[in-house]
Amino acid sequence: MKLKVSKSSLSYARIIHVYVSMALLLLMLFFAITGITLNHPNWFSSADQEPLREQFDIPSYLIPTAPQESEWRLAAGHWLKSQWDMDIATADINEDEISLVSKGPGTYRTVTLDLLDGKAYVETLDYGVVAVLNDLHKGRNTGIVWAWVLDLCALLIILFSLTGAYLLLPQTKRLKKSLFYMVLVSSGCALVYVYFVP
C-alpha cells in the first residue's frame, strides 16, 4: 500500500535533505575518519613521546615573591596569561610553589613556579594532528563554543536522517527494502553487542 504524502511536504523535505547533507558533507567525513582513528589509537600512538621541558626566570618585578598578596597575584596572573595563556585562578598555590595545568585538543602543559629558586618550569606535550582531531571529535578540552558546534551537527544529522526516511514514504518498494536493511544492520549490531562485547 502506497502511503499518501503531500507533494509540498516532500518538496520541502527534499530541499532540507539536500542542503543539510551538503552542509554536513565535510563534517560527516571528519567524524567518520576520526571514528576510525579513535577506534585504532595504537596506529597513531605517541605514548613514548617526551615532553618539551623549558626553564625560565621569574621576572624581576615579581621578586620578592608574595603569593598571598592580591597585587602580586594580579601581576603574576598577567605574566602567566601573556606567556602561556594560563589562568592563575586555576592555579594550585602553596607557600613556595605555584602549579598550573592547561589542557587543549591534543596538547597538555604544566607550569610550575618555584618561588624559592625564582624559576618557572614548563612541560609541554603535543600529541600531534591526529590527537587534535580525535579530541575535536569527542569535544574534549575544546571549550563551550565547540560543544555548541557538536550539538548543532548532531541536530542537523538527525534532520538529515529523518528527511531521508520521509522521502522514502511514498516509494513502497524502496521503503520496504530500506526498512529491511535498517532492521538487518541494527539487529547485526545488537547481536555483536550481545555476543562479542565484553
Summary of the structure (lengths in Angstrom):
residues: 198
radius of gyration: 26.4
end to end distance: 43.2
largest distance: 85.4
contacts: 480
relative contact order: 0.14
helix: 60%
strand: 16%
